Amino acid sequence: MSSVFTLPDATAGHDLQVMLGRAARLDEGAAVRLIIDSGVLAVYVAVIHPRGLLDRGPTVLGLRTLEASGDDVDVVVPLRSLQARVDAALASATEGGIPIAMPTSVNTVVWAAISPPRGGWQRMQPIEAALLESTARAGIDEIAEAVPEGLGAELVHRVRSEVWGRPIDGLDHVPAGVAFAALSLGFLGDDPVEQFASGSWLRLSTERGHVLVKQAGWSLSR
């Protein structure tokens, strides 16, 4: 397996750089799942995910796809390591492709073992981007008020899980964490957000990226 993948140009490199920067602001110690298949690079980051078997909160992933060349791979790497390599590749780039060295993989990221389906998606009613943005901002304000400085990590996680696991008003099947992911990763614009479902997964898509959510106990067939 090659230890290098190549993006077609600096524009693609900057797109990846921006997504990684946004994801790092959510969790500096995060990991990134990279899948290269048939010339397409899929970059997954976990915005919200359960901690432990008793945590019934949703798994919310951000996804950005880019053209890329290299061997087909499916690896999980530290976000900061990948970010540093992308920054270095762009700083030294001239014209043409942007080769990026693959960081050493990690094998302890539980959320990366959960794979969204590749097919079988059924289109649902689009969602207005303004609703997602207002939901995300309201949740951010609520958490800021509820979490004082010095609160333990477990209690902070509990508060966030409660807020982001709550359904969006009028959309009982969509947890508020989806709105937080879409806003935080820069996926929202003025255009409506397309909505798709496949089994227990939902996908909200714009031209800027995708948010995927798996919520225990829900599926399209219910």
C-alpha positions in Angstrom: 0.0 0.0 0.0 1.3 3.5 -0.9 2.0 5.8 1.9 1.1 8.8 -0.2 -2.1 10.0 -1.8 -2.3 12.9 -4.3 -5.0 15.6 -4.6 -5.4 17.1 -8.0 -4.6 20.7 -7.2 -4.2 23.4 -4.5 -8.0 24.1 -4.5 -8.7 20.5 -3.3 -5.9 20.8 -0.8 -7.4 24.0 0.7 -10.8 22.3 0.9 -9.3 19.5 2.9 -7.3 22.0 5.0 -10.4 24.0 5.9 -12.4 20.9 6.9 -9.6 19.6 9.1 -9.2 23.0 10.7 -12.9 23.2 11.6 -12.9 19.6 12.9 -9.8 20.3 15.0 -11.7 23.2 16.7 -14.3 20.7 17.9 -11.8 18.2 19.2 -8.0 18.6 18.9 -7.4 15.0 19.7 -9.8 13.7 17.1 -9.1 11.1 14.5 -10.0 11.1 10.8 -11.2 8.1 8.7 -9.8 8.2 5.1 -11.2 6.0 2.4 -9.8 6.0 -1.1 -11.8 4.0 -3.6 -11.8 4.4 -7.4 -10.2 7.8 -7.4 -12.3 9.3 -4.7 -11.1 10.3 -1.2 -13.8 10.2 1.5 -12.8 12.1 4.7 -14.9 11.3 7.8 -14.8 13.1 11.1 -16.9 12.3 14.2 -18.6 15.4 15.6 -20.7 13.5 18.2 -20.4 9.8 19.2 -21.4 7.7 22.2 -19.0 6.9 25.0 -19.5 3.4 26.2 -22.3 0.8 25.9 -24.8 2.8 28.1 -24.5 6.0 26.1 -27.6 6.0 23.8 -26.7 9.2 22.0 -26.5 9.5 18.2 -23.4 9.0 16.1 -23.0 12.1 13.9 -20.3 12.1 11.2 -19.1 14.8 8.8 -18.1 13.7 5.4 -16.2 15.5 2.6 -15.3 13.8 -0.7 -12.5 14.9 -3.0 -10.9 13.6 -6.1 -7.6 11.8 -5.2 -5.1 9.3 -6.7 -3.4 6.6 -4.8 -4.0 3.0 -3.7 -7.4 2.1 -2.3 -7.2 2.4 1.5 -9.5 2.5 4.5 -7.5 3.9 7.5 -8.0 6.0 10.6 -5.3 8.6 11.3 -4.8 11.3 14.0 -6.4 14.6 12.8 -3.5 16.8 13.9 -0.9 14.6 12.1 -2.9 14.8 8.8 -3.5 18.5 9.2 0.2 19.1 9.6 1.0 17.1 6.5 -1.6 18.9 4.4 -0.3 22.3 5.6 3.3 21.3 4.7 2.2 19.9 1.3 0.3 23.2 0.4 3.2 25.3 1.6 5.6 23.6 -0.8 3.2 23.1 -3.7 3.9 24.5 -7.1 1.6 23.5 -10.0 -0.1 20.2 -10.5 -1.0 17.6 -7.9 -0.6 17.9 -4.2 1.1 14.7 -2.7 0.3 14.1 0.9 2.1 11.6 3.1 -0.3 9.3 5.0 0.1 9.5 8.8 0.6 6.3 10.8 -2.8 4.8 11.4 -4.5 4.2 14.8 -6.7 1.3 15.8 -8.5 2.5 18.9 -11.3 4.7 17.4 -14.6 3.0 18.1 -16.8 5.2 15.9 -14.7 4.4 12.8 -15.9 0.8 12.9 -19.5 2.0 12.1 -19.8 2.4 8.3 -22.7 4.3 6.7 -24.3 2.4 3.8 -23.0 3.2 0.3 -26.4 2.6 -1.4 -30.1 2.3 -0.8 -30.6 5.9 0.1 -34.2 7.2 -0.3 -34.8 10.9 -0.8 -36.9 12.7 1.8 -38.2 16.2 2.2 -35.4 18.8 2.1 -34.7 20.9 5.2 -34.2 24.7 5.2 -30.6 25.6 6.1 -31.9 28.4 8.3 -33.7 25.9 10.6 -30.5 23.9 11.1 -28.4 27.1 11.7 -30.9 28.4 14.3 -31.1 25.0 16.0 -27.3 24.8 16.2 -26.8 28.3 17.6 -29.6 27.8 20.2 -27.9 24.6 21.3 -24.5 26.2 21.5 -25.9 29.0 23.7 -27.8 26.5 25.9 -24.6 24.5 26.5 -22.6 27.6 27.2 -25.0 28.6 29.9 -25.3 25.1 31.4 -21.6 24.3 31.6 -19.6 26.4 34.0 -15.8 26.4 34.1 -14.3 23.5 35.9 -17.2 21.1 35.3 -15.9 17.6 34.9 -15.6 16.0 31.5 -18.3 13.4 32.1 -20.8 16.0 33.2 -19.9 18.2 30.2 -20.4 15.2 27.9 -23.8 14.5 29.6 -25.0 18.0 29.0 -23.9 18.0 25.4 -25.4 14.6 24.7 -28.7 15.8 26.1 -28.8 18.9 24.0 -27.5 17.4 20.7 -29.5 14.2 21.1 -32.8 16.2 21.4 -34.9 16.2 18.1 -35.1 19.3 16.1 -38.5 21.0 16.4 -40.8 19.6 13.7 -38.3 16.9 12.7 -38.6 14.2 15.3 -36.2 11.9 13.5 -33.4 14.4 13.3 -31.3 15.0 16.4 -30.0 18.6 16.9 -26.4 17.3 16.7 -26.9 17.1 13.0 -27.5 20.9 12.8 -24.4 21.4 15.0 -22.2 19.3 12.7 -23.5 21.0 9.6 -22.9 24.5 11.0 -19.5 23.7 12.6 -18.0 22.1 9.5 -19.2 24.9 7.2 -21.6 22.8 5.2 -24.6 25.2 5.4 -25.4 27.9 2.8 -28.5 29.5 1.4 -29.6 26.4 -0.5 -32.0 23.8 1.1 -30.3 20.8 2.7 -31.2 17.5 0.9 -32.2 14.7 3.2 -31.9 11.0 2.6 -32.4 7.8 4.6 -31.1 4.3 4.5 -32.1 1.9 7.3 -31.1 3.5 10.6 -29.0 6.1 8.9 -29.8 9.7 7.8 -27.8 11.8 5.4 -28.1 15.5 5.1 -26.2 16.8 2.0 -25.2 20.2 0.5 -22.7 21.0 -2.2 -20.2 21.7 0.7 -20.4 18.3 2.4 -22.5 15.7 4.1 -23.6 15.0 7.7 -24.5 11.4 8.5 -26.3 10.3 11.6 -27.1 6.9 13.1 -29.5 7.1 16.0 -30.4 4.0 18.0 -33.9 2.8 17.7 -34.9 4.7 14.5 -35.1 3.6 10.9 -36.9 4.6 7.7 -39.2 1.6 8.0 -40.6 2.7 11.3 
